[in-house]
């Protein structure tokens, strides 16, 4: 590549960088080079069909691409692979969903680029309350139809729902730096209403403690779902068809390559080269040899709280460096259960507290789980069921072996105690832990204008495009949003307005 000229270098072949690069390549005619340190494209959207994987490559990809590590399994990992327990199953690194199915940012952008997804939406949901499971389907919970609530509860819950849905984006952002707990407690003293919204906020933001959840970002997510005409039992989340979420960054990279760009894996950026306040290119390590690539524009789609590993911090104000290094992350404990028959009937299920401060956790720990094979039958062998279950962990809890293990035990106990036949039908369980499901947690003072801007104000030619930078909400739709914003800043065109519907722009 020494003699090739590129208009843009993108660091990272994940969703954010891929989105920015694909738009610039296809719509602006720019020659884009994507450099990915892992051996495959995808970033944290890595999907696995473990029949075609060795346990060594599986563990390596988890770490290199997804900031995730294998914790334990039943049977142990060598036996899972050697005895073929995982044959015919397809799942992700961590827990991923696409908000509001076909109307979300991710599919809308891919359709705009000529790469629409085949999607499998959730059309049923379960909600545990008071030891009882309540079943909803096709939006039957609309209008506050929650059987565990009395008339007063439903009126209060409806009032809060209405406030969120009718709120302007500008007003929602005014609560970015206010906690969900503070926002709720100044508006209602109704216990069932608060619990409902705290559980919902945990599932939205992957944070257990409502005092650590940004009210603004959570409101935007609830507003997004409602304005798109979805509910948690009607397309409020979905999964793409096989090969899974990895097809999102793969599709974006295909657009880049089809428009004259290049995607290189196994290429770790050692340094973004900056001189006199301007980007000059990158120094990259490829297969043990370093190469300098000259380019005036670099889009960083890596974790912003790790950017100073390869972007010299001397080019930034101390206050900015200190703030970015101080961002904390939202982690996760994720269990994949392989069952010999269908035990769980709902596509997505939310639970009450399964652990708490008395066990050493930062706050109440709630559990969510997906019937992945119910949504997409291709994810499990015929007649079998794949469940993806998770609890939110702080980054510190993710590195606490005792707490991470306790989280697994409590998830297993909940399923065993509450779903007759679960223990007898369980063929295998695989548990992974991450400290970076959301690399910059959606906490007050870590969202909105606290995050690095898409166009860096300190270095000319440097841009950011990941769910850690300028965007709103979480996961794939946040990264897509960040990528569209970055492409807009580079091109000086408003691709946010051009691509996204009104309810998805803010």
N, C-alpha and C positions, 0 to 999 in steps of 0.2 A: 504493500500500500504506500510505499515511500513516494512514488511518483504520481499517485492519484490525488486529485483535489476534491475536497468535500466542502459543502456550504455549512453543514451542521454536523457536529458529533454529539450523539446521545449516549450518556453513560447509563447502562442498564437496559435489558430487554424485557422489562415488565410492562404493566399496563400504562402507567403514566408516560414514560418515555416513548413507548411504542405509539401511543395516541398522538403525541406531539409530532413525532417523526413521520408518521403516516400522513397526517394532514399536510405537513410542510412538503413532503415528497409529492403527494398526489395533487394537491390544490395550488401549491406555490412553485412547483417545478424545481425544488431545491434538492441537491444531491446529499443524502443523509447516510452517515455511517453510525451504526449501533455497535457498541462494545459491551459485551456481557462477560462477567468474570466466571460464571458457572458454565458447565459443559453443555447446557441447553438453554434455550430461551424460556422465559416464563416469569422470572422473579419469584415472588411469593405465590403466583398462580401456577404452581407445579402440580400436575395430576399424575397418578400412578395406576398402571395396570401391572401389578407385581408379578404376574406370570412371566413377564418379559424383563424382569429386573433382578439383579443380585441384591442380597441384603447389604453389601458394602456400598453399591452405587445408590441404593435407596437412602441409606443413612447420610452419605456424602451430599446428595442433592438436597435433602432436608436442611442440612446445615448451610451449604453454600448459597442456595437460592432462597430458602424460606425462613431462615433464622429460627429453625425448629430442630429439636433433637428427639430421638427415640428414647423413651423412658422405660417402658416395660411391655410385656405381652404375655398372653396366655393362649397356647403354649409359648415357650420361649421363641425368640426370633429365628434361630437356625431351624427349628422344627417347623415353624410357620412356612418358611420358604421350601425346605427340603421335602416336606410331606404334602405340599400343594394346597394347604388350607386356603390360601389367598387367590388361587386360580379362579378366574371369572369375575373377580371383584375389581371395581375401579373407584378410586377415591382421591382425596386431595391432601395437601400438606396444610393442616389446620382446617378451620371451618370457613367456607365461603358461601355466600348467597348473592344473587342479583336482585336488588330492590325493584319492586313493581314490574318485574318480568319484562315484557316487550316494550314497556313505556319508560324504562329506566335509561339512565345516561349511557350505560355501556352498550346496550343493543341499539339505541338510537344512533350513537356515533358509528358503530360498526355498519349499520344499515346505510348511513350516509356515505361510508367509504366502500360500499358494495360488498360487505361481508356480514350480512345479518346472521344471527344465531338461531339455531333450533333450540327452543326453551321448554322446560318442564316445570310448570308453576305448581306451587302448593295450592290445593283447593280444599284442604281440610286442616283443622288445627285442634290441639288439645290445650286446656288450661287447668292446672291443678290448683285447687283452693280448698282449704279446710279438710284435706285428706281425700277429696273427691275429684275425679277427672270429669271435666265438662267438654263436650264435643261440639265443634262448630264446623260448618262447611259452606262453601260458596258465599261467604260474607254474611252468614246468619247472625253474627254478633253485631252487625250494623245497627245503629240507633241505641247502643248501650244495652243490648240484650245479653246481660250477664246474670245468669240465674242465681249466683251467690249474693247478689246485691239486692237490697230492698229499694223501694221507690225513692227514698232520700239519697241513697248511695248513687243510684243511676242518674238522678238529677245533677248531683255534684260532679260525677264523672263526665256527664255530657257537657256541663258548663266548661270544664277544663279542656275537653276535646274541641269544643267550639272555639275557645280562645286561641288554641294552637292553629287550627285549620284556617280560620279567618284572618289571622295575623299577617301583616305584610312582611316580606323578607327583611326590610329595613328594621322593623321593630324586632323581629326574631334575632337579628344580629346584635341588637342593643343589649341582649341578654347573653351574649357569648361568654362574658367573663363573670357571670353569675351562676351559681350552682343550681342544679335541678332541685335539690332539697330546699334551698332558700326560695326559689321561685314558687314551688308548690306550697310551701308552708305559709307564705304570705297571701295565698289565694284560697286555701281550704284547710279545714281541720278534720275532714272526713277520712277516717282510717282506711277504708276500702278503696277510696279514690287514690289516696297516696300510694298504697301498696300496688295497685294496678299500674300506675304510671312509673313507679320505681322498678318493677319487674320489666316493663316494656322498655324503659330507658337502659337497663342493664343489657337487654338483648340488642338494642340499637347500637350502643356505644362500647360494649364489652368492658364495662366497669361496674363493679358491684355496688360501690358506695355512692348514693345520690349526691353526697356532698362533694364528690370529685367528678361529677358529670356536668358538662356545660349545658345549661338550659337552652341556650341559643341553638347549638348544633342538634340537640335532641328534638327541639321544636321543629326545626327545618326538616328533619327526617319524618316526623309524624305528619307534617303538613304535606310533604312530598307524596307519601303513600296515599293520603286521603284525596288530594287533588288529582292524583292519577286514577282515582276510582277504584283503588284496591283496598283490601283488608288483610289481616294476618291469615285468614282462611280463604282468601280469594286473590291469589297472585301477588300477595305482599312480598313474597320472595320466590326465587326459582333457581334451577340449576340448568346449565347448558347440557346438551347431549354430548355423548362421547366424542372425543377423548376427555371431555371435562373442561375445567376452567382454563387449562393451558391453551386451549384453542383461541382464547381471546388474544393474548400476546402473540401467538403464532400467526393469527390472521393479520394483526397489525404489522408484523415483520414481513409478511407476504406482500402487503401493500407497498411497503418501503422498497423491497427488492424489485417488485414489478414496475416501479417508477424510477429505476436507475440507482437505487441505494444499495447498501451492503450491510449485512448483519454478521458479526464475527463473535463466536463463543470462545470461551477459554482465554479471554482477553481482559486482563485486570488493569484498570487505569491506575497508574502509580502517582501521577500528578497532573493537575490542570495547570498549564503553563500560562502565567500572567506576567505582563510587563507594562509598566507605566499605566496601571489601572485597566488594562485591556486584555482580553483572552487572546492568546496566540496559538493555542492548540493543546494537545495532551501528550504525555509520555505514557506508553502502554507496554505492559509485559505480556508477551504472547509466546507460550511454550519456552519460557526461560530466557528469552532475548527481548531487550527493550527496543522500542521503536518510537520515534517522535513523529507525530502527525500534526501538521500545521492546519489550523482552522480558526476562523474568527468568532464562531458561535459554538458554545457548549451547553447542552441541556443535561443537567444532573437529575436523574430520576432515582438515585439511591436514597437511603435514609438520611434525612437532613441532619440528624443528630450524630451522624458519622461522617459528614462531608469533609471535616478537617483532616481526615486521614489522607485525603488526596487533593484537597484544595487548601493551599497554605493559608493559615489563619491570619498571617501578618497583613493580608490585604483587606481585612475587615475591622470595624471598630470593636474594641474590647467588650463593650456592652452587648453587642450582637453575638459575638462568640460565646460569651458567658451564658446568655439566654439559651442559645441553641444547644450547647452542651448540657444544660440543665433540664432539658425536656425529659419527662419520664414516659414510659411506654405502657401500653396495655397488653398483658399476656394472656395465655390461655392454656388449659389442659384439655386435650381433645382425645376422646376414645372412639374407636371404630369397633362396632359389635357385628360379628357375622353370625346370623341365626339360621337354623335349618328350616324355619317356617315363619310366616308373618305373625308377629306378636303385637306390635304396635300398629294401631289402625289409623292414626293421624299423621299427616305429612310433616307438621311442625308442632312441637309441644313445649310449653313453658312450665316450669315448676316453682314451688315456693323454696324457701331457704333449706339447703341440705347441710350447711355448716356455717360457722360464724366466728365472731371475736373470741368466744369462749374456747374455740379450737386453735386460736393463734392467727386467724386470718384478719385482714384489715377491716372487713365488714361482713355482712351477711353474704353468703355465697349461694347463687341461684344457678339452676341448670337448664339448658335448652338442648333439644335433640331433634334430628331430622330423619325421616324415613326416606333416605336417598333412593333406595330401589323402588319405593312406592311412587315417587315422583318420576324417576327414570328407570324403568325395568332393566335397562342394559347395564346397570351398575352392580348387579348381583346375578349369580347363576339362577336359572329357572327354579321357582319354588322357594328360594331363599330370600332373606331380608338383610339389607345393610343399613345399620343405624349409625349416624354421626352424632355424637353427644359431646357437650363441652361445658366447662365452667370458666368464668372470667377469673384471671389471676393478675395481680400486680406484677411488674417486672421482678421485684424482689421475691415475691412468693413463688414465681416460676423457677427461681434458682434455689429455693429452699426445698431440699429433697423430702423432708418429713411432710411439709404441707402439700407438695405436689403429689406425694403418695397418698396422703389422706384424701385429697380431692378425688383421686381415682377410686378409692375404697368407698367413698360416699356415693359416687355416681353408680358404681356397681350395686351397692346396697339398695339405692332407690329403685333401680330397675328390677332387682330381684324381689324386693318387698312389695312392689306395686303392680307388677305385671305377671299374673299367673302363667307359668310355663316358661318364663324367661330363662331361668337357670338351666332347665332341662334342654332347652333349644339352643343355648349358646355354644357355638362350635369354636369360636376364637374371639379374642379381644386384643386390640393394638392401641397403645397409649403413647401419644407424643405431647411434648410441652414446648411452648414458645414464649419468649419475652417480648416479641415484636409483632404480634398480630396487628396491632395498630402502633406503629413506631413512635408517633407522638400522640399520646392518649388524648381523647376528646374531653379534656378537663378545662375548667375555667383558667384563663390566662395561658392556655396552650392551643387555642383555636382562633379562627378569624384573623385579625391583624397582628396577632402574636407570632404567627408563623412566617417563615421567609417568603417574600414576594416572588411571584413567577419570574419577574424581571428583576435581577439583582441590582439594587441601587448603588452598590459599592464597586462593582467590577463590570465594565462594559463588555457585553457579549456573553455573560453568564446568566443562565436561566435555570429554574427549578420546576420539575414536573413529577410529583409523587403524592401519595396520600398524606405525606408529611409536610407539604408546602401549601401554597395558596389554593384553597378549595374548601368545600364544606362537606359535611357528613362523613361516611366511612366506607372502607373496603373498595371494591372494584369501581363503584360509581364515583367515589371520591377521587381515585387515581385518574379515571377518565376525565373528570372535571378539571383536575390539575393539568392534564395534558392538553386539553382544549384551550385552557387559559394561557398556557405557555406558548402554544402555536399562535394564539392571538397576539401575544406580546411581541413575538419574533416578527410576524408578518405585518403587524399594525392593522389587522383586520379583526372584526368581532366575530370569531367563529363560535363563541358561546351562544350568541343570539341566532346565528345562522343554523347551527346544528340542533340545539336543545329546545324542547318546548318550554313555555314560560315557567311551569312549576318546577323545572329541573335546573334553572339557570343560576339560582342564588346559592 
